[in-house]
Every structure is written in C-alpha cells, then in structure tokens.
C-alpha cells in the first residue's frame, strides 16, 4: 500500500458498503415483513453468491441471509489512516478490499433478484454479460487448464480514445488473455466503460472472443472475482469457506491482473484492494502511488503510470505470466482469442468448402529428403487473381491443403493429431473462420482480413510456423501445398479419402487389450490436485480433447510432460477394467488419495473427474439406469439437478460412485460401463447428445442387439420428471428395467 | 571508561541538573563516585563463592594464577558467568511464574478485576500444551493450561514444551545433541547454583554449556510463558499511539508512576484510574484527572496494550520523581533502584512497594493480592489523589519533552499487518528480505547504562541499521529510548530509512523501528524468527536467518540470560561492554568464536555503537550470501 492508496481504498470501501446498506434498507422498508424472504440469487449457478460462498461458506438464498453478511462486511471496515502518526494500514486496506467485495456482490445480486428496484433491468442486457453462469465457467475453465487462456485482465474504466481502447484490447487478444470489462472513467466529460468504446466500433464481444463486458457500475467488477472464486472451488476442489486457500489458489494458479484506465476513484481503489487479496496486481495509466514490495501478490502490487502501449506487457510482467506470442508473418493479428470469432456471410470475401466448393485438408508423414523445410506452394490462382464485383461477394473457391511433415520421432499415427490442429491454427488468425475437418471443412476469409492483405498463401505461413513452434519434437521439417484448381482438388481429395479410411480402420482395431501401455493425463492437476485421467484406446479423456493417440504423441513431444505412459501390468479384472500397473500409477500420482480404479465402472471405484468433463453420467435408482447430460445443456434433468449442480458434485478429483464425468465419445465405446451393462443402462440423455452422436450411437445400439434402443432412451422433449420417465420406460419396454438391480 | 555522563536527552539533562541543584544524587553521580571500578570484578577474576576466599587472579600473570582451591581464571570467570545467567533467568522466569499463577487464580474465580481477555490465544496455547478443548468451559481450559505451565517450572525430567513445539528442527537437534535442551525451568537454575559451588563443575566449557541451558530455560520457558499468559489475561497487543518521556507527567493531574515489570499490578492500577468516582475525587481535589505513567518494563506492558504514556526508562526513575508532581510511585519487581528511598525524604511522593519479594526500607508496603486486585489498586489510586494537595510547590519542575510513538507489534500481529484477515502471512517480510529491499532484521533490546551513552547508543545503532535497510525490532528500555528520539513513528522511515526499507514501511504503514513490548517479550523476537523460518525462503533454521541482536547498554543479569538464549538459538549478539569474563582468554574465545561452531550464534563485544551496527550489518550480509539471496536492491 501507500498511505494515499490506503486512504482512498478505505474511504471507497466505506462508500460501497454504505451503498449496499442503503439498498437493503430501502428493500426492508418497501417490502416490510416479506423482505427477508425475497429470493436472492444469480442466474444458473450452484454456488449461491459465489464470492460470499467461497469466503464464508454461507449459502445466501434469501435477503434475510444477506443481513449478517452485510454486518460482517461493516465489521471489516477499518478507520481511515490519520495524517500523522498513522497505524499500519496494509492489512486494514486488504480487509477494506474484502468488505468492498462482499458489498459489491450483495449489490449485484440485488440487481438480479429485484431488477424493478434497479431501473427494470438485470445486469445482463444489451451487450452486457453481467454474471457468468456455471456453464460458461466450466467451458472457460478448460481453456485455463490447457493454456489456451493464460490468464485474465480485468479492465476498469475507459481508454482516452477508441483507438487506444482497440489497441489495448488487440494486444490482450493476441496474447490470448481473457478480458473482463467494468466500471467507467471520464472521457470527454462523459463517464464511459471501455466496453462501450468497443461497442461503438462494432467490435464483437462475448465469451467466444475472450471479451467479457460486465457492467458500467464498479460493483460489477465482482463478476471477475466471483468467477475466480468459483474456479478455485470447482477446478481446485477447495471447500467453500476455506477463504485463504481459495485466495492463494488464485494467487498461484489464476493469472489475472487489473488494468485501471483513466481516473482511479475511491471505489476503484477499494475494489482493487479486494483484488489484491486474490494476488491480482494493478497497472494504471494514471499517476497514482506505486506499491512495489511483494508478498500478497507474487510481484509488485500497484504499478503506475504506465503508457498505453506498454500497459499490457507491464501487466503480464508483474503478474509473472509467461506468454509466448506467436509472431507469424501474416497481415492480421493472431491468437487463440480470435478462435471463437465469427465471420458472417456479409463480412466474408471468399470462402472454401462447406457446401460451396470442394475442399479438404490433410497431414501426411514423409521422409526427411522429400521435404524442403518451410516451402509453401500455391498451385492454382490466389484469391485476389479472381476478379469479383463487390456486390457478388462472397464467392467460393476450391481448396486442398496438404501439409507434409517429417521428423525423427514422427509416426504415422500422429498424422491425425497434427491434422486436427489445422482447425485451431487457421481460426487463430483474426478474420479467418474455420470449421470441420478432413473433407468436411469450411473456411472463410473476411473482407477486413482480405483488405489487410491476407491471402490463401498465408494459410501455409500459419501452418508452417505453428507446427514448427508447437511440435518441435515431432516436426523437424514441414512443407505445405495448397491447391485451388477444382480438377486437381477433386483428384487429390479422392486420394485423401483413401487415407482417411485407412486411418479409421486402423483406429477401430485399437483396443484396450491390443496395447500394453495406457497414457495418463494430469494436465488438470493444477486445478484438481488428486485427479488422474487414464486414457486407453477405448476410453478417451473425460474432457473429450485427448485420446490414446494424443497421449502417446504428447509423451513423444514432451517425455516429462503431463502425459505419461502407464504400463498396464497384470490384469486383475478385464470386465471392470482393473490393472495392477494402473492402480499403482494412480495411487502414486493422486497424492495417494485414490487406491484403485475400475476403468469401466461407474458404481465401484469409478474414475475421478477434474471438472472438465464433456458429459456427466448419473444414476437414476428408480429407473435402474443412468442418465447422461452434456455440458451446455441448461435445463433440468430427471435426477433433479442441472448440469452445473451435478458438476459441482462430480468434480474435484473425488471418487463418487453413481456419478461419472466422461468424454462424449466414450458413449459409443465397447468398454462403456461394461460391469453395469453398458448402453442398455442409459435411460435418458439430452437431445443434443442424441443428435451429435447420431449415426455412431445408432450403429452401436445395433451391435449390442438393441437396434431401437436410441428411441427408447428418453430426452428432455419427452420428460425430465423421474416418475414420468419411469412410466415412459415401462411403456417402451426399455431394457434397463430387466437388468439386475443397480443398488 | 566514560567519565562524562551528560546525556543527549533534554528532559533528562534538565531534571538531572535540577537534582544536582537540590543536592540529590542520581545514578550518574553515584556512577562517577564508583570510578575507577574494580578491575578484578570487571575481568571476572574475583571469586567469593567460599570462605577460602575471597580470591583473585592476577590478570598480568605475575601474582596468583589460581584461587586457594586451585580454580584458575577460566573456571572462576565461567562460574561467575553461570551465576549471573542463573540470576537473570530466575528473575524473568519468576515473572512468568507469577503470571501463570494469576491465570490459575483467574480460572478458579479467585481474583478481582481480572479475566481472560484473549480467548483465541488461550485456545491456541492450550492446544499447544495438549489441553483437550472439546466443549470445555473457558475457565476449565484456562485452569488446565495454568497447571501445565506451572509444571514447566517444576519439571524434573523431560523437555521444556516450547523448545519442542516452536523452534525449527535444527535448533532442537543442536540442543539435544549438546544436552542443553532444558528439562524444567527451575531445575536448570538450581543446577547452575549447584555446579558453581566449590568443587563441582570445574570445566569452563561445561559450565558455559549449562549457561546456555539455563538461559534457554528463560527464553523458551519462563519469559515465553510470561508473554503468552500476559496476552491471554490482558489481550495480545496491537499497534497503539502513545507518548514517551518525562513530559508526560503533567502538573495539573494526579500523577501515578508504575514502575517495575509485572503487569498484574500495573494493569489494575490503570483499571482503577478509570473509576469515575476516583476521577471525580481527583477533580474535587483540583486536578484535571488521573494520569498514569510508566517507568521501565511495566510501562511497556501497559503501553503496548493500552497506549498508557511512558515517563521514562530505567535510568529516568529518579528524575520522574524530581518533577515534583508524582503523587505515588508504585513498584513491584526488578530494576527498582534502592536509591529511591532517599527521594522519599525530599519529595511529597509516596513510594509504595507491593510485593513480598520486593520490599524497600522507607517505602509504604501494601501487599498486592489478586483476590482483591482492583480494590487494592483503587486504594493506591486514592492515596495518590489524597497526596495531590501535599505537593511542594517549590519543587515542581515539569518538562515539556514528550514524543509520539507507535507501539504494540507482536509475532501474531505481523501476520495480519502484512496480509489482513484473509491473507494473514509473513510473505511480504520474507519477500522483502529475499529481494533485497530489507537487508535483514535486528533486535535492539535491553537496558541503558551510564557507562556508555545512557541510552543514546540505541538511537545511534538503530539509525545506522535502518539507514542500511535493516528492520529494527525493540523491547524494553532500548525501545523507550528510541521512542524518545522519534524512531518509533511511521514518519521516521522517510527521514532515516534506506530506500528499500522505506518502500516497505510505506507499503505497510509501519515505523522502521518496531516496539515489541517489555523485556520478557524478547520471546516475541524468538517466535517471530520462527515465523520467518516457517514462511520460508530466507533460511531453514534460526541460525541461517539474516538477523542479529544487541543489548548494547546492558546492565542487568537478565540481559546476560537474554543474550545467551539468543546465542544458544543461533543468533549473533552484540554487547557494548563484555560480561565479566575478560580475565579468561579461553572463556572469551569460547563465547566469541567457538560457540558459533556449536549453535551458529556468538557474542561480539564492541563499545563503539556505529561499529556495533556495522558488525550486525556485516553478519546479516554474511547470512544473505550463504543463503544466496539477491543483492540489495538499491546498492
């Protein structure tokens, strides 16, 4: 602290706590006896008011529950430091920051619960996102785990002009840093938020593009911090109420910092003091005192004044973020923050594939001599060689991308792994949209990107750079051939399809019995310290992102990494999926928390879950079966819990019989819940799952001799009520009802 | 040898001058009258332990090389050293016993005016002592704890509990291997007396090892118990604002000076002074109110908990009376000069002794009894009020010198000071040391002595240390002295501290010199060092930490015990004048060199305060190098 900052922060804390107090007093006066029973909640979360829940373990559900929290926040408020002979203020200021955050969460929760008292709108309106629900929290959590999102920046206030705002935002996006935006500062006599500056420029915002506008009120900054609090509880498995652990988890693992743009008023200082408790430092563009000694944050606590073109790098530096910025020689910004960006039809200059032209992409292994490293060949016309009237845009072109790689450690099996990266890499370029894979791909180049000079040949530039950068262990040499003549594309596509078929056949032959080594994934141990994924050929990682081949390749790439070979050892039970080697590995790598694993079972010694699972399988005892719900489904399920609530019970690295987090594709594995009876036990799944797994699931049903099983499995359009579900199952004669009792 | 005893403190000089004019001797005159002091005594070569003697060894090697029994310089000086240490250890530990006994009485409901003020600490220490908490009532827990603590004094076998629960493993290992881990507090003191009887322990090294054991029984035993129980009974201090120096004695108030060490008395006097009836009575007598001020360490006790002003340190006790406005000086134990009784003849001040262990001829004696604590305190306050009108106008000479200060830092408070309630931590301190903002930490403790600069050396050393980015912690009279020169204010950081320390002071809002309490509270320095080790990154044991200590102007045997428990715990300790062993080269060599190989700590004797400061700085630098910490940030 500095005395100036301490003084302002403590004054600000008094103001915000007083705001909360007045808001509550008003409600108490207005609603009288009924006031205390008013429901207080944020939308779609199992964490109540998450910051309060994290810090105190108290489940606020009614206004009556808020009152003691408010009193507690008041008790945390220290005296303002005196002009002379002041008493120590660092601890006091941190306490004041906590009081502020308690009050801010109360105020924002009231806005959702009683919108009529706050101008008729909840904080979620127009482009403002307000509270982040649990579903998004979990989706974004994966990005934090796999490094796609190295951290987040909470921007408070606004830049002096829109150009500067855009520059700062682009710098953050290029580094894949998630951006939260809240509060306002005066620009040309008007109080505005940086999000409003972006909106004015028509810049796309939202979780897809890592730009999350929270609100103009300083109190909406709490959404960044109650996101962080939930990350610690959800992914870190830390119990609510273990405040210090949750704060330290954030200090150590959630790499966030605050950028204060424009005037820093007392309320902002107070909120920043709260953020410092999380270990999140502050960089400011105005001349405020600095707090250089370290300890509560890893490095400096407050640094100022920092010029706008340096502010992002300064933030990264003082938060100790290690970010590799891919400097790729293309005329548009590049980074995973742009992966979710959409390019709509009217924004498109040229597109490839989809239903508009023939297109495919293929990675092939070659010998070292066959490759001239870094060579990019465009065979056929470049997109600017085709003259198109502006009103005829967009137009379509054929496209074949063949990436040829060679490396001492490269294996044929890894081709598909590298090929899957093409989707990510091309999407990372701003203004480029990529979907699908193989010969089902669809690519767009936006007008803006085209006008900036982006051309088809740049696909090659991206792929050469990224493969060499990300897979140095596998890829020693790479060249890219891009074809744009229709005849040639069609001809090569036929050859490519033969290769795709060969791969599929080989993959189908890969069974758990056929290999003697599985692979671990402990990528999520940074969040769930006791969790170990065991990836087998027939059971992929529960996040759906890693299959056995990925594990094998990852081990080749980095032998000391998070994916380690697990020698199966002696098979103890082939039905339940228990091996000596696996038990030993899991015990040693789960901090000795997990002693045995039945890899195929949900009822006995089931595998643990980190928090990143694509789907949750849950027992429905009355139906003698299980239900499956996927991430992204926001409705109710027959077990009486939505995905978020269920996720809270499944995650964190504990064995919870009857509940299991899995990757989608595990549903069609021959090793799906073998001891319990496999697919026949599934009595309910979401419509989305039925549709996305579609043909494959149907085929699997046929294989197990239940060709009409898919129709017998209920979904939310049939019912989410357990009683009605049982009636339905009885009516359709679902096979689960005839299986031995589960419990 | 100092022969000029003028001090740098204006208030002291004014009242010293006044006393001279009134033909009343003070400590400075009496000191000069003693010059030259006995050389044999200073060198530790005189032995009066038996009636063969007194014997003395000729330091020049021309006369007797041994005493009548054959004890040489090594044995005689080591025996003397052990006896001094035993006395110091006994004094502090007896203070601890008083507190533990009061806790027992409080738990049994046998006291008046006392209560458990810090429940959280009661539970924490009780757990440490293995008291089952369950759902027991607070007084039952307090009783079990008090009994277990009292047992520490009388334990015959085993190990002192705090020596096992608090220090880093390495210190425990050193103590065990060298058989100096104390068994019971009293036992080590008794054994010290037994060993120094003629014909028992005649190996100087063995005597010094027991010296350390006896001292450890104080630092990790008696003193530590004193601190912990005082916190439990009167609450753990937190920073408070207060004033120090003789200017706090106000002419228009009824002034009561509490003097001594044990807060059982002083806390009650403060409590009684708040009594409305008594305040009204004082007003009826023409005073504006009742003013309590402290001298010596009992002053520190009520300063750090209640912000009660400090009239002065040990050397200023006579001068407080010389203001002519002290109605009552009430004393308990330790550092109370027998010279006071002479003052009773001159001034209206009533001197009241309160403890059966500490009686003074010429003082009124009102035995203090916890069962009537508050009533007795009120009685004493009333005596003071009644005495207000007896002031001798012609002898009234108040001074204006008083300096603001912040006091009340503790091992526990540092956690909250640096991290608030939610992130309570030592991390910022350890980081600051690791990164080279703070060089290290120095403890400046102990007494003031007319042989040196009558306290001023503390200021010189502290100033030199903070200038070189060493954070200073203080207790006892050293802290009072630095308070008088303004070092205990947060503003002092900007005036005196090096840039790195200044940044930390600015970030935390602290003075560069932190007041930790009374001289038994040196135990807080031990526990704070343990907290630094536990936080990690600046040493895995106490001897590895970049810290050092000094009791530069020591006079008391308690200071020898304090110094030894720090040396035995692995720290460097500087004395401005050596304890009385210089007649033996072997003993000096052992204390200043060889002991370092055993405990990691050692003694340095250096009379120049600036040099003393740099010895500490160099020691800290050496520890930093061994730890491979970063170079100092701003050098």
Interface residues (C-beta under 8 A of the other chain):
Chain A: X1 X2 X3 X6 X55 X76 X81 X84 X85 X86 X87 X88 X89 X90 X91 X92 X93 X94 X95 X97 X98 X243 X244 X247 X248 X277 X291 X292 X293 X294 X295 X296 X301
Chain B: X239 X240 X241 X404 X406 X416 X417 X418 X419 X420 X421 X422 X423 X424 X425 X427 X428 X429 X430 X431 X432 X435 X437 X489 X490 X491 X503 X504 X506 X507 X508 X509 X510
